[in-house]
Amino acid sequence: MKILIIGARGQLGSDCCNIFCQDNETVGCDVPQIDIADPAAVDHWIGSLRPEAIINCAAFTAVDACETEVGPCWKVNAEGPKNLAIAARKAGSRLIHISTDYVFDGKKPVPQPYSEKDPTNPLSQYGMSKLAGERHIAEEGGNAVILRTAWLYSGYGRNFLKTMLRLSLANPDRPLKVVDDQHGSLTWSYTLALQIRELLHSDMTGIVHATSEGHSTWYGAARYFLQAMQVPHNLVPCTTADYPTPAHRPANSILANDRLDAAGISTFVSWQQDVDTFVDRFRDDLLEEARAALQKQG
Ligand SMILES: NC(=O)c1ccc[n+]([C@@H]2O[C@H](COP(=O)([O-])OP(=O)(O)OC[C@H]3O[C@@H](n4cnc5c(N)ncnc54)[C@H](OP(=O)(O)O)[C@@H]3O)[C@@H](O)[C@H]2O)c1
């Protein structure tokens, strides 16, 4: 199968490239080769390559920066998916587009999860722009999946777990405040990529939720990870009010993988099992990367 992976240098894009290149003709691309906000560039890439499937992992993912860089955020997260949906339909390609838990306001009582049928109500520019991207894809119709995931981490790129590791290594005794009243499902981009492979070969279209099983807070996730890494730390649980950020985030980000479960194609395990495997596989690399970053900082 000829597959185009866009956003190939990012967390999920890197894992998708690694997995799909094993048994497919895989082409990965990212900025500056392709800018999904540029309709002509998208049309040219997809029109000349004519892939059977496109996996769009590209997005403006800096949630807080989206509050000030509103124009670029909407160009990439709302217009980008529209450009891709039009080009995919023209080329007859199956499109898997990645979206987010931040399309919800998180007002459901924890631990009630959000299903694919729940009404959306984003709290941030990031969430609003991603929802607009979803709507463009739905309007275009065609053979498209809008896959909502949450709280991604990976061996590649930057993420919350790596930040916790770096800060704890820098000063294990310094109290590190971590939000303990936002709930979600930490999801390893590698296991998400495996799930996308299943989905690609199914005939499912429309909105699909896809996160690891179980849930925690950011504090719970960081504590579990640092314990698994056997890195000394001094995490202190705090509230969202204690740790204000430019973007509002949902207090409940827990998603139910209802459609994957109903179709019997969910490949997810618990988030703790995934963190254990992640640590087994990447512990030395993660420590080396974090120490190198600290040395560079001086
Ligand atoms: N990370 C999370 O916790 C999370 C949670 C829920 C949903 N998601 C969604 O999951 C998907 C993958 O997330 P991720 O964490 O893997 O993202 P990521 O690591 O930030 O990777 C995104 C990639 O897209 C590239 N990109 C940005 N603008 C582009 C453009 N205009 N054209 C082409 N490529 C562009 C980025 O390049 P530069 O780095 O050079 O900008 C980067 O390589 C995204 O759709 C995101 O919204 C993520």
The ligand as a Gaussian input file, in Angstrom:
#p B3LYP/6-31G(d) Opt

LIG

0 1
 N        0.677000      15.914000      21.682000
 C       -0.475000      15.648000      22.284000
 O       -0.544000      15.507000      23.500000
 C       -1.738000      15.500000      21.471000
 C       -2.952000      15.271000      22.133000
 C       -4.122000      15.128000      21.378000
 C       -4.060000      15.198000      19.995000
 N       -2.884000      15.442000      19.376000
 C       -2.850000      15.543000      17.914000
 O       -2.072000      14.467000      17.442000
 C       -1.385000      14.860000      16.241000
 C        0.094000      14.535000      16.387000
 O        0.598000      15.226000      17.524000
 P        2.162000      15.194000      17.884000
 O        2.279000      15.382000      19.347000
 O        2.826000      14.033000      17.220000
 O        2.630000      16.552000      17.171000
 P        4.090000      17.138000      16.986000
 O        5.101000      16.264000      17.635000
 O        4.025000      18.577000      17.338000
 O        4.289000      16.989000      15.403000
 C        3.574000      17.751000      14.486000
 C        4.406000      17.854000      13.235000
 O        3.680000      18.635000      12.268000
 C        4.591000      19.570000      11.691000
 N        3.872000      20.715000      11.167000
 C        3.473000      21.842000      11.830000
 N        2.851000      22.677000      10.982000
 C        2.852000      22.073000       9.771000
 C        2.357000      22.444000       8.495000
 N        1.761000      23.633000       8.282000
 N        2.510000      21.581000       7.451000
 C        3.126000      20.399000       7.649000
 N        3.623000      19.991000       8.827000
 C        3.486000      20.822000       9.880000
 C        5.505000      19.942000      12.847000
 O        6.682000      20.565000      12.373000
 P        7.418000      21.634000      13.346000
 O        7.763000      20.897000      14.599000
 O        8.592000      22.070000      12.549000
 O        6.410000      22.719000      13.603000
 C        5.756000      18.575000      13.474000
 O        6.810000      17.876000      12.830000
 C       -1.733000      16.329000      16.025000
 O       -2.814000      16.416000      15.136000
 C       -2.203000      16.802000      17.380000
 O       -3.113000      17.871000      17.282000
 C       -1.713000      15.594000      20.081000

